[in-house]
Amino acid sequence: MSILIKIREHQNLSQSEKLIQEYILKNSREFLTLGVRDIALKTYTSPSTVVSFCKKIDPKGFIQLKLKLATEIDSYKNIKDVILDNSIIVQDDSFLDVVDKISAISIQSTEETRLLLD
């Protein structure tokens, strides 16, 4: 299973863990270059919370999570980071905005399905 999808879909997180989750999804390449303390500083959390979050995603912890993420990013260089974003349709969206968002969601769903099959 895609590690990024696993991170995005993980439930029952504390507020601090959600900050780490969001940071990784928005800054996955930068995450790979940082240590536990750096991530804690950037997410206004503690190093122990970073480690705890990583163990929830991968029981082997921080280093293993970074390795899996690096491998995945390398394998899917051609996939835009947009696939990790959820397109939210709001009441003020124009008809064209809704069509564009639904198209993006459809493409995202197809890509994620392909990632899950690997």
Buried (B, 14 or more C-beta within 10 A) or exposed (E): EBBBBBBBEBEEBEEBBBBBBBBBBEBBEEBBEBEBEBBBBBBEBBBEBBBBBBBBBBEEBBEBBBBBBBEBBEEBEEBEEEBBEEBEEEEEBEEEEEEBBEEBBEEBEEBBEEBEEE
